[in-house]
Amino acid sequence: MTWSFSIGKVAGTVIRIHVTFFLLLIWIWFMHYRIGGTAAAWEGVAYILAIFACVVLHEFGHALAARRYGIKTPDITLLPIGGLARLERMPEEPRQELFIALAGPMVNVVIAAIIIVGLGGSAGIEQMMQVEDPRADFLVRLAGVNIFLVLFNMIPAFPMDGGRVLRALLATRLTWARATQIAAGIGQGLAFLFGFLGLLYNPLLIFIAIFVYLAAAAEAQNAQIRDIANSVLTGDVMVTEFASFDRSSTIAQAIDRLLATTQSEFPVLDPAGHLEGLLTRNDMIAALKETGPDAPVVSAMRTDIPRVHRRQSLTESFRLMQESGAPAVAVMDSEGRLVGLLTHETIGEMMMVRSAMPEGFRLGRRRGGAPLVRRS
C-alpha cells in the first residue's frame, strides 16, 4: 500500500504503518491536551497505541489461521480506521475462509476476557462503554474497545470479518461469485448508511464508509475474475503484439519505445526468444535518474516474473500475479519461448469484453494467435 512504511517483521509478515496514522496520533494528543493537559495528552496517545496493538494481534489471528492452510500473509498495514492483513491468495474452501475470518475477532474476545479477569471481574458494561472518556479507567476502556472490535468486525458485510463469514456460509449453497456478490452488495449498502450517519454524528464514519464501499467493490470484482478465469486459458487473453528489447538495448532506447507505444511493460529476450527479464515504466524512469540514458536495460529489468504455459488456466496465472506482486505474467510456449504477456490491464479488458458479450459467445483464439469471439 502506498504512503506506508515498514516498522518490522514478525514470523515473515511485514508490519506497515500508513502515514495518516500519525495524523490520528497528533489529533488525539491535542484533543486530550485540551481536556487535561500534557499528562492526559500522552495518556491518550498511549491508549490509541494500545488499541492498535490489539488490532495488530487481531490481524495476526487471521494470519496464523491462514498459515494453517498454507496461505502466507505478506504484510499487515495499520490505518487510522483499523488494520488490513493482505493474504497472498484467497482460501479455496468456504470452511477455510470461515475459520480465518473468525480467528481475528476471537483474539479480541481473548484479550477482553484477560483484562476483565485481571481486574477481578469488576469492570461493568456501563464502564466499558465509556471508551472515549479519558477520565475512565485505562484497562476498562481497553476491554470495552476489544468488545467493540468484535461487534463491529462481525457486521455481516464486506470487507469486515462478518462479511467473510457471511460469504463462507452462502458459498456452501451458492457459487463463490454469487456469494461474494451478495456479501459485497450488503457491504456497499451499509457503506451508504455509515456515510449518512457520519454526516449526522461522527465524520470518521464517512472515511469508514468510503473504505468499506471501495473494498467491497474490489472484492466483488476479484471474485468475478476468479469465476471467469476458471473457464479461460491464459493464451486466450494474453497480449501477443508487444515491443521487446535485447541485452544490448539501452535505457535511452527503452524511453523512445515507451513514448512511441502504449506499453508499460517490456520483455527483454535472448536471441532465441527466451525471457531474460521485464522492464517496467517505473524501472526505466528510475534507471534514467540514477544511471543515465546509456545504461543497459539489463541493469534495470526485473527477473522475478512468473512464467506459465499458454495452455495453463487463467486462474493459476492470476494467482501467481497476486502472490508475486509482479506487474505481468510471462506466457511461454512448449519450447520456453515468450509468446505473450498477461497484465492487470488485459484482465480488466477481458472483464469488460465478457460483460458486453452476447449470451452464448465466449473468448478464444484462432490458430496463429488472432483473437476470436465464438459461440460456445
Order of alpha helices (4+ residues) and beta strands (2+ residues): beta-beta-alpha-beta-beta-alpha-alpha-alpha-alpha-alpha-alpha-alpha-alpha-beta-beta-alpha-beta-alpha-beta-beta-alpha-beta-beta
